[in-house]
Amino acid sequence: MPPGPHPPGSLLDTREQTIERLSEAFARNELDLEQYEHRIDLAFACRTHEELVRVLRDLAPAEAMVPSSVPGTAIVAAAPAARRPRLALAVFGNVERGLSALPSSSKAIAVFGNVELDLRRAVLERGLTELRVHAVFGNVQLTVPPNLAVQCEGIGVFGNFESMARLPVDPTAEPVLRITGTAVFGNVELRTRPRRK
C-alpha cells in the first residue's frame, strides 16, 4: 500500500503515543497478538486524531489523557510536564545518531525499523538520567562508554530486552543512565565500547 500524504507533526506525535499505548497493552495482555497487529495497522492508516482515538477507545485509560475535538473522547498522552523529548523515531527505516548531551528524561522508538544511538560522547548531569525505549518489530541499539553507570531493565514480549546493572555506591554523586521500556517482537541491545575521542 503506497504511503499517504505525510501527516502534520501533531498527528505524528499522536500516532506515536497510540503505538506506545498499544505496545503497553499487548505487554500487559490486554490485547492478543492478532488484535495488536490489527490495531498497529489501523494506527498507521489513520489520518485524523479522531481515528486514532477510536483505535484505543476500549483500552484501560493511561496515566494521563488529553481532550480531543470529539466530545466524550480523549487522546492518550503524557501530561505536558512529564512529556519526554524524543531522541529518535524510526518507522520502516533506520536512524543512526551520535549524541553529545542527554536531557534528564527522553525516549527513542523503533517501529519496523532500527535506531542506533551512540552515547559515548554524551554529557550527563549528576544524578539520574532516564531513557525510555520502545522496539516494536524493530531494534534499538545503544552504545555506552565503560565508565558510565547504567541500569537497564525492560519488558521483552516475543523479543529481547537486555539487562545491565552497573551502579555506583552513591547514585547521587555521579551520572546514572536508567534505560527502561519494551521490546515487542524486537530487540533492545546495550553495548559497551571505549569512549570516542
Secondary structure, DSSP 4 states (H G I P E B T S, - for coil): ----PPPPHHHHHHHHHHHHHHHHHHHTTSS-HHHHHHHHHHHHH--SHHHHHHHHTTSPP-S-EEE-SSTT-EEE---GGGPPPEEEEEESSEEEEE-SB--SEEEEEEESSEEEEE-TT-B--SEEEEEEEEEESSEEEEEE-TTSEEEE--EEESSEE--EEE--SSTTSSEEEEEEEEEESSEEEEEE-PPP-
